[in-house]
Amino acid sequence: MTRPDGSVSRTVAIVTGGSRGIGRAIVRRLARRGHVVLFTFTSDDGGAADVVRTVTEEGGVAVASRCDITDADAPARLADAVDELGELTILVNNAGITGPIGPLTTASDETLARVLDVNLVATMRLSREVVARWEQRAPRDDRSIVNVSSIAARTGSPGEYVWYAASKAGVEAFTVGLARETAALGVRVNAVSPGTTDTSIHARAGRPDRAAEVGARTPLGRAGSPDEIAAGVEWLITTDAAYVTGTILDVAGGLR
């Protein structure tokens, strides 16, 4: 897009939770496609700096924003920051937490509230901010929202984190509804549903060997890699997926 002064506005993607794991892989893939990527992180300064450094070495542009996406002003702050970088065309709601693994009776009120706030409410609030701004701007055919869900939305994750599964089921329902709500605007909304993926989320939940254990029980016999999940996200934002909206794309090694 050309600005009034004749300069070319770069396309920008927001990726939440981009300093490690699946988010890191998404940032790298979108940057390699030529998008400026603004990604959020909460506390891992070293990981965020490493992502920026890696993307720069690969010829891309990434900007790290230390941000708790559940803060009341987070959606507006992120959208305002994008306006300094170019034209927002992509939002990837990737940030997610599980809380400690265990049955429902072991989960505190704080865990339940925090998981729902990060995984579902923040996704809805940031999407609302982005769609509202798109409504006020000239139409484009490359605007896309991709939400990162989990196969847990279907399995329910009994005995592990049913609250996390419930939050991701909410993400999938939200994806389908928002896709139908925004289709007339030319905005596509989809989700990627990863199976068990080899990231640090399992260690943070108290089960560092979980990815290998669960992955061995999938039809493909292994856990997925962050880059394999990111590949699904990347495809959904391309013109190859121009007729895809309201879809939940499983990237789960055959697990259902």
Order of alpha helices (4+ residues) and beta strands (2+ residues): beta-alpha-beta-alpha-beta-alpha-beta-alpha-alpha-beta-alpha-alpha-beta-alpha-alpha-alpha-beta
